[in-house]
Amino acid sequence: MASPPNPNPRTLPPVLLLLLLVPLPLGADPLPTEGRLVNSCIQARRKCQVDPICNAAYHHLNSCTSSVSTPSPAQELLVPEECREAAQHLRNSSLMSCTCHRRMKNQVACLDIYWTVHLARSLGDFELDVSPYEDTVTRKPWKMNLSKLNMLKPDSDLCFKFAMLCTLNDKCDRLRKAYGEACSGSRCQRPTCLGQLRAFFEKASEPHAQGLLLCPCAPADQGCGQRRRNTIAPSCALPSEAPNCLELRRVCLSEPLCRSRLVDFQTHCHPLDILGTCATEHSRCLRAYMGLIGTAMTPNFVSNINTSIALSCTCRGSGNLQDECEQLEESFSHNPCLMEAIAAKMRFHSQLFSQDWADSTFSVMEHQNKNPALRPQPWVPSLFSCTLSLILLLSLW
């Protein structure tokens, strides 16, 4: 006998039907927040303070750190036995894998903890001098409103255009004026100047900071080259007399912040072989390079007519350490990874102005993401998610 028809057949609510037609943004990469760390050294230190053994070992190691000098790469680290015992107690602590972030609050305190524990990390099978910064890559779109430059002359050089873009941005303009005042001629106090430079390159958006520092110039346009070279206010930020490069490094290694930035640069801009194969991609190398600006190891362009980079130091008087000094100097002046990263960024900046940007900021974003081969298609996982949702709902129907 046939069953009677269901007087109340199940129907999908209109809202659910609409949801099935809306593509879900599963293909987009979530942007990491600035202060989110897997295991920050400040958090790890708080955990250690709860454990009496860990806390006592940390304090002992902290006193050892002040007594054990930081060796150069050619020297061996000499550690007293009691310091080795304190280091051994921290081997299972979360302090051993803690990291910091370039833009985090209390960055200096975090780095102090990192380098205190580094003495324990550097003993045994652990690597020496690993960058303390969390190795994250943010995939934020290149966002800048180029239509505001319509007021400029068409033949204005690109360094001037990027300077104008910074002026038109409230945050960039405020930070740039702050280091401009601190680094100005008669009122120049180098420590203050360096601090304001660091603040600019840490807090200004990356497109604005990189645009000012790495703007491309025509080979014969010395005015543009001079504007680019003067971005970091070299007359105040750099030493008046070039010190020995090894002495410059010694000063840098005695400061947790400078030491961290130098190790970060060596980590991400280091050629792996004689062919110039780089350890990481260009974006990480550039970020590490810009992180050195405002420290004792501040690099800059050598002249107004090319893009050669160098430290403001010399290897004269290095004696038996001449080779070591030249190796340090050439890690900036003859670094194929750094040179290619700078050249690639300048090519990108040139392409931004290679056509008329009469539209809004979104034109720049569309231009950067126009090639579908360079990025995953967000509609593919969205289509899959919609299909899966439809199957699940139909099974309940």
Solvent accessible surface area in square Angstrom, and as a share of the most:
residue,aa,sasa,rsa
1,M,244,1.09
2,A,95,0.74
3,S,96,0.62
4,P,116,0.73
5,P,121,0.76
6,N,99,0.51
7,P,116,0.73
8,N,119,0.61
9,P,90,0.57
10,R,160,0.58
11,T,104,0.61
12,L,37,0.19
13,P,63,0.39
14,P,101,0.64
15,V,101,0.58
16,L,58,0.29
17,L,84,0.42
18,L,115,0.57
19,L,100,0.50
20,L,24,0.12
21,L,141,0.70
22,V,79,0.45
23,P,90,0.57
24,L,68,0.34
25,P,106,0.67
26,L,112,0.56
27,G,18,0.17
28,A,66,0.51
29,D,66,0.34
30,P,123,0.77
31,L,87,0.43
32,P,51,0.32
33,T,71,0.41
34,E,73,0.33
35,G,57,0.55
36,R,162,0.59
37,L,17,0.08
38,V,143,0.82
39,N,24,0.12
40,S,5,0.03
41,C,0,0.00
42,I,27,0.14
43,Q,84,0.37
44,A,0,0.00
45,R,25,0.09
46,R,146,0.53
47,K,129,0.55
48,C,5,0.03
49,Q,98,0.43
50,V,127,0.73
51,D,66,0.34
52,P,104,0.65
53,I,117,0.59
54,C,11,0.06
55,N,40,0.21
56,A,64,0.49
57,A,6,0.05
58,Y,17,0.06
59,H,100,0.45
60,H,77,0.35
61,L,0,0.00
62,N,71,0.36
63,S,66,0.42
64,C,6,0.03
65,T,46,0.27
66,S,102,0.66
67,S,86,0.56
68,V,22,0.13
69,S,92,0.60
70,T,56,0.33
71,P,37,0.23
72,S,25,0.16
73,P,108,0.68
74,A,80,0.62
75,Q,120,0.53
76,E,141,0.63
77,L,42,0.21
78,L,141,0.70
79,V,15,0.09
80,P,55,0.35
81,E,113,0.51
82,E,91,0.41
83,C,3,0.02
84,R,99,0.36
85,E,99,0.44
86,A,6,0.05
87,A,1,0.01
88,Q,116,0.52
89,H,112,0.50
90,L,0,0.00
91,R,65,0.24
92,N,155,0.80
93,S,23,0.15
94,S,39,0.25
95,L,0,0.00
96,M,16,0.07
97,S,79,0.51
98,C,2,0.01
99,T,36,0.21
100,C,0,0.00
101,H,27,0.12
102,R,38,0.14
103,R,91,0.33
104,M,30,0.13
105,K,177,0.75
106,N,103,0.53
107,Q,18,0.08
108,V,82,0.47
109,A,47,0.37
110,C,0,0.00
111,L,0,0.00
112,D,62,0.32
113,I,19,0.10
114,Y,6,0.02
115,W,11,0.04
116,T,8,0.05
117,V,0,0.00
118,H,13,0.06
119,L,11,0.06
120,A,0,0.00
121,R,18,0.07
122,S,12,0.08
123,L,18,0.09
124,G,69,0.66
125,D,147,0.76
126,F,80,0.33
127,E,128,0.57
128,L,119,0.59
129,D,65,0.34
130,V,60,0.35
131,S,12,0.08
132,P,0,0.00
133,Y,10,0.04
134,E,26,0.12
135,D,86,0.44
136,T,47,0.28
137,V,53,0.30
138,T,49,0.29
139,R,163,0.59
140,K,108,0.46
141,P,57,0.36
142,W,16,0.06
143,K,121,0.51
144,M,10,0.04
145,N,45,0.23
146,L,6,0.03
147,S,26,0.17
148,K,90,0.38
149,L,16,0.08
150,N,104,0.53
151,M,132,0.59
152,L,28,0.14
153,K,147,0.62
154,P,131,0.82
155,D,123,0.64
156,S,24,0.15
157,D,34,0.18
158,L,34,0.17
159,C,2,0.01
160,F,72,0.30
161,K,29,0.12
162,F,3,0.01
163,A,11,0.08
164,M,42,0.19
165,L,6,0.03
166,C,1,0.00
167,T,61,0.36
168,L,59,0.30
169,N,53,0.27
170,D,119,0.62
171,K,94,0.40
172,C,1,0.01
173,D,25,0.13
174,R,144,0.52
175,L,20,0.10
176,R,74,0.27
177,K,120,0.51
178,A,35,0.28
179,Y,12,0.04
180,G,37,0.35
181,E,110,0.49
182,A,18,0.14
183,C,6,0.04
184,S,34,0.22
185,G,66,0.63
186,S,116,0.75
187,R,163,0.59
188,C,45,0.27
189,Q,119,0.53
190,R,75,0.27
191,P,110,0.69
192,T,68,0.39
193,C,0,0.00
194,L,18,0.09
195,G,24,0.23
196,Q,61,0.27
197,L,0,0.00
198,R,67,0.24
199,A,23,0.18
200,F,1,0.00
201,F,19,0.08
202,E,35,0.16
203,K,108,0.46
204,A,0,0.00
205,S,49,0.31
206,E,57,0.26
207,P,24,0.15
208,H,17,0.08
209,A,1,0.00
210,Q,11,0.05
211,G,0,0.00
212,L,8,0.04
213,L,2,0.01
214,L,0,0.00
215,C,1,0.00
216,P,18,0.12
217,C,32,0.19
218,A,62,0.48
219,P,117,0.74
220,A,95,0.74
221,D,50,0.26
222,Q,105,0.47
223,G,44,0.42
224,C,1,0.00
225,G,0,0.00
226,Q,92,0.41
227,R,92,0.33
228,R,8,0.03
229,R,78,0.29
230,N,71,0.36
231,T,15,0.09
232,I,0,0.00
233,A,19,0.15
234,P,23,0.15
235,S,109,0.70
236,C,5,0.03
237,A,0,0.00
238,L,30,0.15
239,P,31,0.20
240,S,120,0.78
241,E,145,0.65
242,A,56,0.43
243,P,37,0.23
244,N,35,0.18
245,C,0,0.00
246,L,24,0.12
247,E,73,0.33
248,L,15,0.07
249,R,18,0.06
250,R,140,0.51
251,V,52,0.30
252,C,0,0.00
253,L,27,0.13
254,S,79,0.51
255,E,74,0.33
256,P,43,0.27
257,L,26,0.13
258,C,2,0.01
259,R,27,0.10
260,S,0,0.00
261,R,6,0.02
262,L,3,0.01
263,V,3,0.02
264,D,2,0.01
265,F,3,0.01
266,Q,78,0.35
267,T,48,0.28
268,H,11,0.05
269,C,1,0.00
270,H,101,0.45
271,P,34,0.21
272,L,110,0.55
273,D,65,0.34
274,I,177,0.90
275,L,156,0.78
276,G,17,0.16
277,T,68,0.40
278,C,39,0.23
279,A,41,0.32
280,T,35,0.21
281,E,80,0.36
282,H,69,0.31
283,S,45,0.29
284,R,38,0.14
285,C,2,0.01
286,L,2,0.01
287,R,43,0.16
288,A,1,0.01
289,Y,1,0.01
290,M,11,0.05
291,G,9,0.09
292,L,0,0.00
293,I,1,0.01
294,G,0,0.00
295,T,4,0.03
296,A,18,0.14
297,M,0,0.00
298,T,3,0.02
299,P,1,0.01
300,N,8,0.04
301,F,5,0.02
302,V,77,0.44
303,S,32,0.21
304,N,38,0.20
305,I,98,0.50
306,N,64,0.33
307,T,58,0.34
308,S,54,0.35
309,I,7,0.04
310,A,28,0.22
311,L,11,0.06
312,S,29,0.18
313,C,14,0.09
314,T,22,0.13
315,C,11,0.07
316,R,191,0.70
317,G,83,0.80
318,S,14,0.09
319,G,58,0.56
320,N,160,0.82
321,L,90,0.45
322,Q,64,0.29
323,D,115,0.59
324,E,25,0.11
325,C,0,0.00
326,E,64,0.29
327,Q,131,0.58
328,L,10,0.05
329,E,49,0.22
330,E,84,0.38
331,S,37,0.24
332,F,2,0.01
333,S,31,0.20
334,H,129,0.58
335,N,6,0.03
336,P,59,0.37
337,C,1,0.01
338,L,1,0.00
339,M,108,0.48
340,E,72,0.32
341,A,0,0.00
342,I,4,0.02
343,A,36,0.28
344,A,25,0.20
345,K,41,0.17
346,M,16,0.07
347,R,123,0.45
348,F,43,0.18
349,H,0,0.00
350,S,45,0.29
351,Q,96,0.42
352,L,0,0.00
353,F,41,0.17
354,S,84,0.54
355,Q,97,0.43
356,D,118,0.61
357,W,28,0.10
358,A,63,0.49
359,D,95,0.49
360,S,54,0.35
361,T,17,0.10
362,F,128,0.53
363,S,16,0.11
364,V,1,0.00
365,M,41,0.18
366,E,115,0.51
367,H,51,0.23
368,Q,69,0.31
369,N,60,0.31
370,K,141,0.60
371,N,72,0.37
372,P,85,0.54
373,A,90,0.70
374,L,137,0.68
375,R,99,0.36
376,P,94,0.59
377,Q,52,0.23
378,P,54,0.34
379,W,150,0.53
380,V,79,0.45
381,P,48,0.30
382,S,3,0.02
383,L,112,0.56
384,F,139,0.58
385,S,12,0.08
386,C,20,0.12
387,T,64,0.37
388,L,81,0.40
389,S,39,0.25
390,L,72,0.36
391,I,102,0.52
392,L,104,0.52
393,L,39,0.19
394,L,80,0.40
395,S,84,0.54
396,L,128,0.64
397,W,149,0.52
